[in-house]
Every structure is written in C-alpha cells, then in structure tokens.
Amino acid sequence: MGQKPVRAFVLGASGLVGHYCLRQWRERPGWSVLGTSHKVRVPGLEPLDIRDGAALRALLRDARPDLTVLAASNPHVDYCERHPEATRAINVEATLDVARAVREQGSALAFFSSDYVFDGSGAPFGEDDPARPLNEYGRQKAEAERGVRALGPDHLICRLSGVFGWELGRKNFVLQVLDRGRRGEPVRAATDVRYNPTYAANLPDALAELFEAGRRGLYHAAGAEEMSRYDFALAVCEAFGLPASGVEAATAAALGSPTPRPANSSLRTDKIRSQIRAPLWGAIRALKHMREAGPAWKAYLEALPLPTISRR
C-alpha cells in the first residue's frame, strides 16, 4: 500500500529552510507543495505577510494543506534585541495566529525554533532540558514553542542550529565566508562559540519522514558535528578551495556582539536520528554536497516561476 498523498504549504518559502522544503518536496513522490513569500518576492509564490490573519486564512482555505510549515520569522538576533516589540509581533504573535489558523483549517503544523532557547550551560542539550534563553530572540522562540504546544498535539517543533545552504535572499554564514573570501577580505570567527552547523538540504526529508510516520512533538534537527564558528569557517574554505589564511581567530568578546549569545548551544540529536532514515550530516560532508550542488542550484533558479495556488 502506497504512502498517502500529502499537500504541503510552506509559509516563508523564499527563505533558506522554506525554499529547500519547496524545492525538494516538489520532487518527493506523492507530495505537492505551494508556498508564500514576503520581503523576497519570487515568481510563483503567493505574497503574504503572516501578520495579516485574514489573508492567511484565505490562502489556507484555497491550499487545503495536510501539512503547513511555518518557515517565516525574523531571525536577526541583534535586531530582535534592539526592537523587541516589532519582532515579537512576528516571532510570537503572528506565529501563534498561524498556529490557530492551521488548527481551524485542520492541518498539521511544523514550526522551526532555535538552539538559542538555551543559555549555553550544560551543552549538548536534549529536548527535555529546560529553556533558559539569554537574548530576546531566544525568549521569543521559547514563548512561541509554549504557545504552539498549548494549542494542541498536531504539531512538529524542530529546533535548528546554525543553518546554512544556498539561498535566494539573506546570506547565511557560509555564503558570507565565501563572499568575503572571494573578495580577498578577512573573515573573523569566534573560537569560543560552539554549535551544530546544520545543512538546510537535509531538513526537508527529515521533516517529511517525521510527518509521514505520524510523529509529532519536539525534535532537535541539527547537524551531526559540534564545532566552533572558527573551525566551521576553516571547513568552508577547505571545501570551496579558498585559502585558510583568510580566516582570523577571535573571541566572541573581541568580535563585540551587542547581544548575549550562548557560548555552546550544541544540541543532542539522538531522538530524531532514532526515528528517521534521512541523514543529518556533519559539516564536512554537508559542505562537500553544497559545493557539488552549486550548478544544480543555479539551474533550478532558471526554472522559476513555481506553481501558484488555484483560486476557486
């Protein structure tokens, strides 16, 4: 007996994780997928500000998804610290309105949270460890997690850590290292900040497996290796053939971030690994795959626009 067809709807499908979901699920047997975008406009994606509850509900009625993925947020940690009210409107209030709308429509919800819900003391962290965020972004994510759980059991909350990959809009750490390295500019990276670099291309299959198996609840979906940002920057240079001499070691204090961050936010991933076959690679293998996937990514961009939602 085959797998039941799945209709997926990705809110924030122009972002890093959302666009990987959109792209890969279009090729997954039995899956159909539609999506929205906001600040980065992509042909074929429905424009949506998730703070617009009426527009959100109209799109959900038309899409009739089995799984709604909330990949839209404001993930800029320093900006959240400076503008807590404006970012809370997106990361908490709009997130919980999405959760309510999804429940009303009868869809399951997948919501992406962060390793920044932890304070860095006692890493690696498991799903049952208490959230003790150090900054506003972490507090917002922790509050959103609690709200999603309170609205009912039909959800997947996936905490991520240092996500990287090819993307349409804002630049993640790997792309920043590549851009600066190719311009011959130095990259300063902290030796005393540790986390699990997570390849965005691994996440769609992991999430799809969990959903298809009827898994629900909280999972740490992160890369297999804990490492410092400095070591990760060196790995990026090695994978893409850039000189390691362009990476300069620094302490987090010397880099002068205005926002407190956990020194070690690495996550335990034994729970998710015991329940899926899809890989969550370590940084070295993931970077090799990313480099090799570069030409396919460029070709994919040429295939836009994407399917849109049909109106009744």
Residue pairs with C-beta under 8 A, 6 or more apart in sequence:
2 30
3 29
3 30
3 212
4 30
5 30
5 31
5 32
6 30
6 31
6 32
6 66
6 67
6 208
6 211
6 212
7 31
7 32
7 33
7 34
7 63
7 64
7 65
7 66
7 67
8 21
8 25
8 31
8 32
8 33
8 34
8 65
8 66
8 67
8 68
8 69
9 33
9 34
9 35
9 36
9 59
9 60
9 63
9 65
9 67
9 68
9 69
9 107
10 18
10 21
10 22
10 33
10 34
10 35
10 36
10 68
10 69
10 71
11 18
11 35
11 36
11 48
11 50
11 56
11 68
11 69
11 70
11 71
11 72
11 98
12 18
12 35
12 36
12 37
12 38
12 50
12 70
12 71
12 72
12 73
13 19
13 21
13 22
13 35
13 36
13 37
13 42
13 45
13 71
14 35
14 37
14 38
14 39
14 40
14 41
14 42
14 45
14 168
14 169
15 40
15 71
15 72
15 167
15 168
15 169
15 170
16 163
16 164
16 165
16 167
16 169
16 170
16 172
16 200
17 71
17 112
17 160
17 163
17 200
17 203
18 35
18 69
18 71
18 72
19 167
19 168
20 165
20 200
20 201
20 203
20 204
21 33
21 35
21 69
21 71
21 203
21 204
21 207
22 33
22 35
22 306
23 204
23 300
24 201
24 204
24 205
25 31
25 33
25 204
25 208
26 32
26 33
26 306
28 204
28 205
28 208
31 208
34 46
34 63
34 65
34 307
34 308
34 309
35 45
35 46
35 306
36 45
36 46
36 47
36 48
36 59
36 72
37 45
37 46
37 47
37 48
38 47
38 48
38 49
38 50
38 72
39 169
40 168
40 169
41 47
42 168
42 304
42 305
42 306
43 304
43 305
43 306
44 304
44 305
44 306
44 307
44 308
45 306
45 308
46 59
46 308
46 309
48 55
48 56
48 59
49 55
50 56
50 70
50 72
50 90
50 94
50 95
50 97
50 98
51 89
51 90
51 93
51 94
51 97
53 97
53 101
56 97
56 98
56 101
57 101
57 104
57 105
59 309
60 68
60 101
60 102
60 105
60 107
61 105
62 309
62 310
62 311
62 312
63 309
64 105
65 105
65 107
66 107
66 108
67 107
67 108
67 109
67 110
67 211
68 98
68 102
68 105
68 107
68 108
68 109
68 110
69 109
69 110
69 207
70 95
70 98
70 99
70 109
70 110
70 111
70 112
71 112
72 90
73 90
73 91
73 95
73 112
74 80
74 87
74 90
74 91
75 114
75 137
76 87
76 137
77 116
77 135
77 137
77 259
77 261
78 257
78 258
78 259
79 87
80 87
80 91
80 135
80 136
80 137
80 140
80 259
81 135
81 136
81 137
81 258
81 259
82 258
84 136
84 140
87 136
87 137
87 140
88 140
91 137
91 140
91 141
91 144
92 140
92 143
92 144
92 147
95 111
95 144
95 147
95 148
96 144
96 147
96 148
96 151
98 109
99 109
99 111
99 147
99 148
99 151
99 155
100 151
102 108
102 109
103 109
103 151
103 152
103 154
107 154
108 154
108 155
108 156
108 211
108 216
109 148
109 154
109 155
109 156
110 155
110 156
110 157
110 158
110 207
110 211
111 144
111 145
111 148
111 155
111 156
111 157
111 158
112 158
112 159
112 160
113 141
113 142
113 144
113 145
113 157
113 158
113 159
113 160
114 137
114 138
114 141
114 159
114 160
114 161
115 125
115 159
115 160
115 161
115 162
115 195
115 196
115 222
115 262
115 265
115 266
115 267
116 133
116 134
116 135
116 137
116 138
116 141
116 261
116 262
116 265
117 131
117 132
117 133
117 138
117 141
117 142
117 145
117 159
118 125
118 129
118 131
118 132
118 133
118 138
118 262
118 265
119 132
119 133
119 134
119 262
120 134
120 261
120 262
120 263
120 264
120 265
121 132
121 262
122 129
123 194
123 226
123 262
123 264
123 265
123 266
123 267
124 226
124 264
124 266
124 267
124 268
125 220
125 265
125 266
125 267
125 268
126 220
126 267
126 268
126 270
126 271
127 159
127 218
127 219
127 220
127 268
127 271
131 138
131 142
131 145
133 139
133 141
133 142
134 260
134 261
134 262
135 259
135 260
135 261
136 259
137 259
145 157
145 218
148 155
148 157
149 155
149 157
149 218
153 216
153 217
154 216
155 216
155 217
156 207
156 210
156 211
156 215
156 216
156 217
156 219
157 217
157 218
157 219
158 203
158 206
158 207
158 219
158 220
158 221
159 218
159 219
159 220
159 221
159 222
159 267
160 198
160 203
160 221
160 222
161 195
161 196
161 197
161 198
161 220
161 222
161 223
161 265
161 266
161 267
162 173
162 195
162 196
162 197
162 198
162 222
162 223
162 232
163 172
163 198
163 199
163 200
163 203
164 172
164 173
164 174
164 175
164 197
164 198
164 199
164 200
164 286
164 290
165 172
165 174
165 199
165 200
165 201
165 290
166 175
166 290
166 293
166 294
166 297
167 175
167 200
168 301
171 179
173 197
173 229
173 232
173 233
174 236
174 287
174 290
176 187
177 187
177 233
177 236
177 237
177 242
177 247
178 236
178 240
178 242
180 186
180 187
180 246
181 187
181 236
181 237
181 240
181 242
181 243
181 246
182 242
184 246
185 246
186 246
186 247
186 248
187 233
187 246
187 247
187 248
188 247
188 248
188 249
188 250
188 255
189 228
189 229
189 230
189 232
189 233
189 247
189 248
189 249
189 250
190 228
190 229
190 230
190 250
190 251
190 252
190 255
191 228
191 229
191 230
191 231
191 249
191 250
191 251
192 228
192 251
192 252
192 263
193 228
193 229
193 252
193 261
193 263
193 264
194 226
194 227
194 228
194 229
194 263
194 264
194 265
194 266
195 226
195 227
195 229
195 264
195 265
195 266
196 222
196 223
196 224
196 225
196 226
196 227
196 266
196 267
196 269
197 223
197 225
197 227
197 232
197 283
197 286
198 221
198 222
198 223
198 280
199 223
199 280
199 281
199 283
199 286
199 289
199 290
201 286
201 289
201 290
201 293
202 223
202 278
202 279
202 280
202 281
202 286
203 221
205 276
205 278
205 279
206 221
206 272
206 276
206 278
206 280
207 221
208 278
209 275
209 276
209 277
209 278
210 219
210 272
210 275
210 276
213 275
213 276
215 275
219 271
219 272
220 267
220 268
220 269
220 271
220 272
221 269
221 272
221 280
222 266
222 267
222 269
222 280
223 280
223 281
223 282
223 283
223 286
224 269
224 280
224 281
224 282
225 282
225 283
225 284
226 264
226 266
227 235
227 283
230 247
230 249
230 250
232 283
233 247
234 244
234 247
235 283
235 284
235 287
236 242
236 287
237 243
237 244
237 246
237 247
238 244
239 284
239 287
239 288
239 290
239 291
240 287
240 291
252 261
252 263
269 280
272 280
273 280
281 289
